[in-house]
Amino acid sequence: MSTISKKDIMKIIDDAGVSVDINKIESGESLTDAGVDSLELSLVLLGIEEKYDIKIPDEDIEKLMTIDEIIKYLSEKMTS
């Protein structure tokens, strides 16, 4: 399977309709610190689940607060 890029995740964040400028979000910055609220974060996670056809368990959500963490998580999920 192809690698998951920052561009892929940024598109999902943008498609979720977040109220912040996605171009200002740094890879290692917490999405909530960047201004993404909890509802928007839920929409981002839903978009990830839909695009990659996975279910993110509740206990994993707290591990997915930055773009880097999301990419790492998805890369591990796709190879297992």
N, C-alpha and C positions, 0 to 999 in steps of 0.2 A: 504494500500500500504506500501511497505517496506520503511524504513527510508533511506534518502540519506546520504551517508558517504563521508568523505574526499577522500577515495580511489576511489569512483565512479567519483568524479570531477577530481581527478588527472589523471585518465585514459582518460577522455575526453580531458584534456589539453595535455597529451602526444600524443593522437591520432591526435590532431590538428597539430602536428609537430612543436611545438614551439622550438625556438633555444636556450632555456635556460635549465639547468638541473632541471627538475621538482622536484627532491628530495630536492632541496635547497629552494624551495618556502614555506614560512611559511603561515599558515592558515589565519592570519590576515594581511599579507603583500599584498599591492597592486600588482596585476599581472604586471602592467606597471613598477612599481618600481623594480620588480624582473627581468625585462628585456624582458617581452613579448611586442612585438610591436603591433601597432593598427591592422594590418592585421591579425596577429596571434590571437589577442583577438577576432576579428570578427569570425575567424574559431572556436575558443573555444565556443563562443555564439551560432554559427550555430550547433555545435556538441551537445550542451545542448538542443537546440530546437528539433533536430532530435531524440535524445535519449529519451527525456521526452514528445515528441509529444505536444509541446507548442509553442506559438509565444510570443517572448519577445518584448513588445512595446518599441519603441525608447526611450520614457521617462523613462523606467526602466533600461536601459543599464548602466547609470552612478551609479546605486545602486549595480552593480555587478562587483566590482573591486577586491574583495578578495575572496578566497575560502570560508571563513566563510559567507560572504554576499551571495554568490551563493547558498550555502547549505540552509541558512535561507529563501531566496527567493523561492527556489524550494519547500522546505517543506511547506511554506505557500500556494503556488500555488497548490500543490498536495492535500491539505486538504480543499481547498475552492471549 
